[in-house]
């Protein structure tokens, strides 16, 4: 029977990674660098794609969406984490926890749907190249991107509303660095059976559904590539998919390890590491995965840098050189 005299939780405290003051400073520096690298990479990719007309294609439209998504994604957790590294209490209010979880789940689900959409884009481009401009026209691309973001919102509303209908009346210490479903369920003094089932069913349908779409796309892509007579042609065609496959692997493997395991095998310390991989490391690496293996994108980045240098030289030659005291 539930005890009536238990105090309802109004705030949570993050346990984080370590209580050591020296390690807190070390973690602060490391995650600050990761955040700067992630923001720089994602904003650069987005800016280059928007400014270079040769990149105004469906593939790069979705890559720019991924860059925006990853910028939001990493910004949901890391700035708060950085503040906590310099704080003694690491407290977060109940309402702020609700907001953080809702945005985090929305970004995670949107990324899953967006990666499936990008796989479909590659399928059409490689398997039906003559129909590609018609099938993946601007309207279709916008609708697919909007649908991906909408899936994220619906997924977030379902899980956030269900999670915070639970009673939290015992410990308020979250063994994590942000508000996530598994550690919150551990703290609840209500029956969480329905929530656990919901994570498996709704989360499983989303992740498995998107993964199956990706798998079907790449089965057909591989079939089409094998029909190409020259080895150089096969290699060039498949190279357009390598970056996307790398991103898919990083996101899905780590995400499924955290959310799709039975509750009895959950280790919150392991989940923290897994969550770091798909919510912090993946958004940091994605822009570099796409740019380092993509000659067209690398060329566009160099073009933007040359334009900037030329503009600066023009200003300097015109007498507009600004000296910083």
Helices and strands as residue ranges (DSSP letters): E 11-14, H 21-51, G 53-55, H 58-85, E 91-93, H 94-127, H 132-135, H 138-163, E 173-174, H 181-187, H 193-198, I 199-203, H 204-226, H 231-259, G 263-265, H 268-276, I 277-281, H 282-292, H 295-317
